[in-house]
Every structure is written in structure tokens, then in C-alpha cells.
Amino acid sequence: MLYAILCYHREDVVGSWTKEEDDAVMAKLSVVHEKLAREGRLGPVARLLPTTAATTLRKDSDPPLVIDGPFAETKEQLLGFYLVEGETLEQVLDTARELGRANPGGSYEIRPVGLYHPAPAPTATATGA
């Protein structure tokens, strides 16, 4: 089964990390990434740009309303996600626990994924991660 691990944290906290602090967290996470890749369980991983770069399409009116920023005001923001293979929810929870030890704070939401269009994702150049 394919699972999404959605990574939530306070954007102001993560955004205040120095380059060295961010690099240290990413180095710890890469240990988990490499393990999952060796096991053939790691799918795409995405780090989202800040919510200040977001645009929301509100579709409850006609025409839909386009606004700058995220839809909801929350204490924690969705900062990225993993797609991982797991035989059981418990196996994926173990993976989330490993990621949490590498990157403390925030929370992970784990959801099974149903693919509607299982084609490879388009390649694009990331800007300003």
C-alpha cells in the first residue's frame, strides 16, 4: 500500500532556522531517506515553499475566487510530504517515528493513497527551497 506522510510544523519556526540548522536537519533526514530507498519503499518527497508563495482557488462561487496565501489560518502548516510503500500502517508509523527523531517538532499525518493517475510526476526545477 502506498501512504502519504504529510509533514506539518510551524512555518515561522522552520523558516527561522539558519542554513546550518536546516542543513543539519536535512542530513539527519537523509539517513532515513537512504534506508527507505535501499528497501525500495521511498517514493517522491517534496518540500513546499512557504505559504507566502501560495495561491488559493476558492471554488464556492462562480467564477471561482483566486486569493494569495493559504486557505486556512492554522498554527502548523503543511511543509512537505513523503510517499512511501508500507505493508502495514504500523510499518509506516515506524517510518514516521524515524523521521520525527531526525526532525523533531510539528506532526505527521499518515494517509493511505489511492492513485488515480499513476504516471511519473513531471520533472521541474525547484526554486528557492
N, C-alpha and C positions, 0 to 999 in steps of 0.2 A: 504494500500500500504506500502511496505517496502522501507525505504530510508536509504542510507548511508550518514553519516555526516563525511566527511573527514577533519581531523584536521591538519592544516598547521601552522607552526611557524618557526622562525629562530632557527635552531638546536643549534647554538652557544649560543644563549640567554638562552634557556631552559636547555641546558647542563651545564650552569654556575650557575644555582640555587643551593643553599645549600640544604642539606637534609631537613632542617626546612622549607625553602621556598617551596620546592617541596611537602612536607607533607601538608603544608597549602593549596596549590592549590588543591591537591588531596582530602582534607577534604571538601573544597567548592564544588568540582565536585561530591563528594559522596552524597551531599544533592539532587542534580539534579538526580543522578542515582537512589536513593531510591524512589523519586517521580515517575520516569518513570517505575520502577519495580512495584510499587503499582498499577499503571494504566495498567500494563500488556503490556507496549509498548517498553520495553528495550530488545534488542537482545544482541548479543555479542559486547563487547567493547575490543579493542586491542590497546596496547601501543607498538609501534615499537621500536626496538633497534636502536642506531644511524646509520647513513648512512655509517659510517666507518666499520660496520659489514655487509654491503650489498654486494651482488654479482649480477651482471647483465649478462644475456644471450642475446647477440646481435644476432638476428636471420636473419639478412640481408645478411649473407654469408653462404657458405656450406663448411666445417662444421661451425655451429654457434660458435661465439667467446664468451668466458667467461672472464669477467673482474671484478676486485674488484671495489666496490663502486657503487654509483647510476649512472643511465644512464644520467641524465641531471644536469647541473650546474644551480642552482636556488638560489634565495635569501631566500626562505622559503622551508622547506622540509616537506614531509608527515610524521607526527609523530605518527599517530594513526587514529582510526576510530570507529564510533558507527554504529550499525544497529538498527533503531528504526521504530516502526509502526506509521503511521500517516494517518489520514483520508484525510487530505489536505496538500498541500505544505505549506500553511500558518501555520498550526499546527506544522509542523517540523521546520519552520523558528522560531517560538516562542521557541521551544526547543533549537535550536542553539543559540538564544539570551540569554537564561538562562545559557547555557554552557559558552558563551562568558563573561557573568558577573562574573562567577566563575573563569575563566581563560582568562584574557584579553590579547590582542596582537594576532598577527597572523590572520588567517582567517579560515572559514569553507566553504567547498564546499559541496553542498547538491545534491545528485543524486538519482533518483528512482532506485531500484534494481530489476532486473529480475533474479529469481533463476533458474539455470539450473540443479542443483543437490541439492535439498533442504534437504539433510540429515544433522544430527547434525555434528558439527565440531569435528575432533578428539581431544582428550584431550592430552595435552603436558605440561610439566613443563617449565615455563618461566625461563630464565636465565638472571640475572643482569638487571632488569628493572630500 
